[in-house]
Amino acid sequence: MNLPKRAEDAHSALAAAFNTGDLATLLNMYDTSGIIVAEPGKPASGHEQFEEAVKAILSMKGTMEIKTVYCMQTGNLAIGRSEWNITDGNEVQAKGIELMRQSEDGTWKILIDHAFGAEG
């Protein structure tokens, strides 16, 4: 399991886990006490809802690319802004915002993932 040791590596780690279909790593990248918005207007929280959201994303079976627009860190918190897309013959693309927190083991977990948070 390749969990990021630097906040600025969270986006690339997320894309790598998606592209290999690694559900365990994807779930471990999130702090499930937070919020994930995998579909516009549908926030989810708690382990079961996170798992459902991540499985729905994985069901797209495409290739994910994530560009880090910025990542700013202070102490054990960081905020990232991303531009991402998933291509599988069709393309889903958006601009996201992610709040990350460093865990006691030094890895970074996404506490809030608003996949469409920087749209228009």
C-alpha positions in Angstrom: 0.0 0.0 0.0 1.5 3.3 -1.1 0.1 6.0 1.1 1.7 9.5 0.6 4.4 10.6 3.0 4.1 14.2 1.7 0.8 16.1 1.3 1.8 17.2 -2.3 2.0 13.5 -3.3 -1.7 12.7 -2.3 -3.1 13.4 -5.8 -0.6 11.2 -7.6 -1.1 8.4 -5.0 -4.9 8.7 -5.5 -4.6 8.4 -9.3 -2.2 5.5 -9.0 -4.5 3.6 -6.7 -7.5 4.3 -9.0 -5.6 3.2 -12.1 -4.7 -0.1 -10.6 -8.1 -0.7 -9.1 -6.6 -0.8 -5.6 -9.7 -0.4 -3.4 -7.8 -1.0 -0.1 -5.3 1.8 -0.8 -8.0 4.2 -2.0 -10.1 3.6 1.2 -6.9 4.0 3.4 -6.2 7.3 1.7 -9.3 8.8 3.3 -10.1 9.7 6.9 -13.7 8.4 6.9 -14.7 10.7 9.7 -14.5 13.4 7.0 -16.6 14.1 3.9 -16.4 12.9 0.3 -18.4 14.5 -2.5 -17.9 12.0 -5.4 -21.0 13.3 -7.2 -22.1 16.9 -7.3 -24.5 17.7 -4.5 -24.1 14.3 -2.8 -21.8 14.5 0.3 -21.1 11.3 2.1 -19.4 10.5 5.4 -18.7 7.5 7.5 -16.9 4.3 6.5 -19.9 2.7 4.7 -20.7 5.8 2.6 -17.0 6.4 1.8 -16.7 2.8 0.6 -19.8 3.1 -1.6 -18.5 6.3 -3.1 -15.1 4.9 -3.8 -16.5 1.7 -5.3 -18.8 3.9 -7.6 -15.8 5.8 -8.8 -13.8 2.6 -9.4 -16.7 1.2 -11.4 -15.9 3.8 -14.1 -12.9 1.6 -15.1 -11.2 4.4 -16.9 -7.8 6.0 -16.5 -7.5 8.8 -14.0 -5.2 11.8 -14.3 -4.9 14.4 -11.6 -3.0 17.6 -11.9 -2.1 19.4 -8.6 -2.8 23.1 -9.1 -1.5 23.8 -5.6 -0.9 22.2 -2.3 -0.4 24.4 0.8 0.6 22.9 4.1 0.7 24.2 7.7 1.7 21.7 10.4 -0.3 18.6 10.0 -3.0 20.1 7.7 -2.9 20.8 3.9 -5.3 22.0 1.3 -5.0 20.9 -2.3 -6.6 22.1 -5.5 -6.8 19.6 -8.3 -7.9 19.3 -11.9 -8.8 15.7 -12.7 -10.3 13.6 -15.4 -11.3 10.0 -15.9 -11.2 8.7 -19.5 -12.9 5.5 -20.5 -14.2 6.4 -24.0 -16.1 9.2 -22.4 -14.5 11.7 -20.2 -15.4 13.0 -16.8 -13.5 16.0 -15.7 -13.7 18.5 -12.8 -11.8 20.8 -10.5 -11.6 19.6 -6.9 -10.5 20.8 -3.5 -9.1 18.4 -0.9 -8.3 19.0 2.8 -5.7 16.6 4.1 -4.4 15.7 7.6 -1.2 14.0 8.5 -1.7 10.8 10.5 0.4 9.8 13.4 2.3 7.3 11.2 3.4 10.2 8.9 1.1 9.4 6.0 -1.4 11.9 4.7 -5.1 11.2 4.5 -7.8 13.1 2.8 -10.3 14.5 5.3 -12.5 16.4 2.9 -12.6 15.6 -0.8 -14.9 17.8 -2.8 -14.3 16.4 -6.3 -16.2 19.3 -7.9 -15.5 22.0 -5.2 -13.6 24.4 -7.5 -16.1 24.4 -10.4 -17.3 27.7 -11.6 
